[in-house]
Amino acid sequence: MDSIKKNFIYNSIYQIMIMFIPLITTPYISRVLGASGIGTYSYAYSIANYYVLFIMLGLNNYGNRSIAKVRDEKIELEKTFWSIYSMQFVLGIFFNIIYLLYCFIFSANSHVSLAVSFYVISACFDVNWFFFGLEKFKLTVIRNTIIKILTTICIFLFVKESTDIIIYCLIMTIGLLASQLALWPYILRNINFYKPTIKEIIVHIKPNLFLFLTVIAVSLFKIMDKVMLGIMTTTTEVGYYESAERIIAIPTALITSLGTVMLPRMTNMINNNKQDKKLIYWSMLFAMFISTSMCFGIMGVSKEFVPLFYGNGFEKCIDLFIILLPTCIFMAFANVIRTQYLLPHQMDKDYVISAFLGAGVNLTVNWIFIPLYGCMGAAIGTFFAEAIVCLYQAYAVRKYLPIKKYFYKSLYFIFAGLFMFLIIFNIDVGNMTIFVELFIKILIGIVLYFIVLILQILFRKYIIKKPIF
């Protein structure tokens, strides 16, 4: 349990660092590049991301799980790593060539697309799945944190005006490449080279492709939102959506951290017949606490936070927060089920079905509402997509896990968060500066959340006399 806590802390630090950097740079970038500049970068990055998806396939889950199974056997570990990575590297070379052709022939803004190409190159060297499978989170955190800090410094030093969009793209994507390359010295020192046979490489293709179906489906409502916005509306609408997502990614990062840590641990435990469902239960409670407190809290202070953080012209982000942030609760619930039961038990079929259901709902809603409401339409599509994914995954494990119990326990946190939101969103704390008003509302929100949560617990324990958890 101690190692789980440490790994969660390490991975949370890494995920928060990824999300915290935008908290520092976004107010600056939104004022320098504007919504249109941010949208241009976001659109190009979203296109490049599809090439990265085809390089990585389902490796973030498949590679993580495969390494976790053999991490106690040195020779088998080396064979597994090099056979999986060989497949990744060959795909990387192929899709980098295809991406360059896209840049020169099809891209409407070839200079920006070329600047983003370092992101596609970085996928050739992305072996985070290996370290996550070994549960070596400390190493990735230290090296990537240093690179993220350097990237942030470069943004403030070199991005000075709206025409510096190419410089901004280069800084962001070269930083990603450096993050991947920084992990390779450990690989070369500690993992002996093994030349895999064609057969040993091919054996990983089928299960990887199956999980890749999920990656594609998820991308349809994670990335396609911005692509559809860019095609059906304007880059300014993409900029609003991208700006809102950067804040929403903060609670999502902590949720993802928990899943990333627990997937290899649960896989290894199942492989050794040591599964512990209590870990899933307590993970669910923790995920609900994190998601409800942060999401409803950010929603509650959005009227003060948005103008202070982004500057003038980003008022649409307030409404985007109200629609998008509740999706984090669905994501948290589904993440625990997915990473701690579906994937460790290799219930990949249910995972794939849930993702395609979500993608289908998202694309349908986007097609209807984006032309009418722009970025708000994309937010509505994401809300319904995440809800469908969560519901289906919960249904898939209903015979193996006490889903009803999880749901009822989650209501404690949801009620506390909803009450906090309704109060702090609507109260007027007086004629003060916006910064002071934001600070006071945050304090009130924290107090309200815990008071309501504690009152519910005391009511259950002393009035209806039932176990708390």
Secondary structure, DSSP 8 states (H G I E B T S, - for coil): -HHHHHHHHHHHHHHHHHHHHHHHHHHHHHHHTHHHHHHHHHHHHHHHHHHHHHHHTTHHHHHHHHHHHHTT-HHHHHHHHHHHHHHHHHHHHHHHHHHHHIIIII-SSHHHHHHTHHHHHHGGG--HHHHHHHT-HHHHHHHHHHHHHHHHHHHHHH--STTTHHHHHHHHHHHHHHHHHTTHHHHHHHS------HHHHHTTHHHHHHHHHHHHHHHHHHTHHHHHHHHHS-HHHHHHHHHHHHHHHHHHHHHHHHHHHHHHHHHHHHHTT---HHHHHHHHHHHHHHHHHHHHHHHHTHHHHHHHHH-TT-THHHHHHHHHTTHHHHHHHHHHHIIIIITTTT-HHHHHHHHHHHHHHHHHHHHHHHHHHTHHHHHHHHHHHHHHHHHHHHHHTTTTS-HHHHHHHHHHHHHHHHHHHHHHHH----S--HHHHHHHHHHHHHHHHHHHHHHHHHIIIIIS-----
